């Protein structure tokens, strides 16, 4: 059940996140040219909705970097890591296919192959592998720090004799995680498009390569390792910063 939840949660993430990119990028979309604020807000809400749907079942990692980061500090079982990651990748691929179907009529009327690829995967504003890698590491480290902080503080929210920890965990925490992703996108997303999630980039990139999208270009496999390696490294770093500082103790 937890693997199904990760699959579904990641599919929701990409359906809504990739969907907002399609909306602002593809020709004749009602949301065309909506801009970066719309994109970042859409991705933040995509994360929140995914966490609301599957958080109580699997913890809603929906991101291999989160899974690896938590496992590296002993907060998640290593035995479940491969299954979680495979489910996340499959969910991301499926979500991308759903975006393709939702915007089916718009691919043919869109001339720009880069705009089409951008619906599925990230690309840098300035192509500099070292700088791009560092950006993804920093962004994902911040993601893990924020996620762990939100989780740790959920048990300390109370009003008088009424314990609000459960309300915070189940009602507000998913929204806070969405706002965290919104903040990362607004502040750190400019250089690379803030993948901060290997499945978010690799699964849809595979979908782009395989789907019969009219007029598409290449899938930019030369860049594809950065939004995979960077988030994995950043996730571990962020988790270990949290552990070594002892903030959650």
C-alpha positions, 0 to 999 in steps of 0.5 A, a space after each residue: 500500500 505504501 508503494 501505491 501511495 507513493 506512486 499516486 502521490 508523485 503522479 498527482 505532483 506531476 499532473 498538477 505541477 507539469 500541468 501549470 507549466 503546460 498551461 503557461 507555455 503551450 499555444 492557445 492555453 487560457 493561461 498562456 504567459 501566466 509567468 513565474 509566480 503562477 508556475 511556482 504557486 502551481 508547483 507549491 499547491 501540487 506538493 500540498 495536494 499530493 501530501 494531503 492525499 497520501 501523507 497518512 499512508 506513506 508519509 508522502 515522500 514523493 521524492 527520491 531525495 527525501 527518501 534517501 535523505 531520511 534513510 541516511 539519518 536513520 529516519 526511514 528504513 533502507 529496505 524500503 528505499 528501492 521500492 519507494 524510489 521506483 514507485 516515485 519514478 513510475 508515478 512521475 512518468 504517469 503524471 507526465 502522460 496525464 499532462 500530455 493527454 490533458 493538453 493533447 490539442 495544444 502540442 500540435 499548435 505549439 511551435 517551440 520545442 523547448 516550450 514542450 520539453 519544459 512542460 516535462 523537465 527542467 533546464 538551466 538559464 545559463 548552462 554551467 554544469 558545476 553551477 547548476 549542480 550546486 543550485 540543485 544541491 542547495 535547493 534540495 538541502 533547503 527542502 529537507 531542512 524545511 520538511 524536517 523542521 515542519 515535522 518536528 514542530 508539529 508536535 509542539 503546537 498547543 493552545 492552553 490545555 488543547 493540543 493542536 499537534 494533530 491538527 497541525 500535522 494533518 491539516 496545516 503541515 501539508 500546506 506548509 510543505 507546499 509553501 516551502 516549495 513555493 519559497 524555494 521556487 521563488 528564491 532559488 528556482 531561477 537558475 535551473 527551474 528547481 527540480 529538487 526531485 530526481 523523479 520529478 525530472 527523470 520520469 517526465 523526461 522519459 515520457 517526453 522521449 517516448 510520447 508521440 508529441 508533434 514537433 518535439 525536439 530532443 530530451 536534453 539527456 546531456 543535462 539530465 544527470 544534474 537534476 538527479 544527482 544534485 537533489 540526491 546529494 542535497 537531500 542527504 546534506 540537508 538531512 545531515 545538517 538537521 541531524 548534526 545541529 540537533 534542532 529536532 531533539 
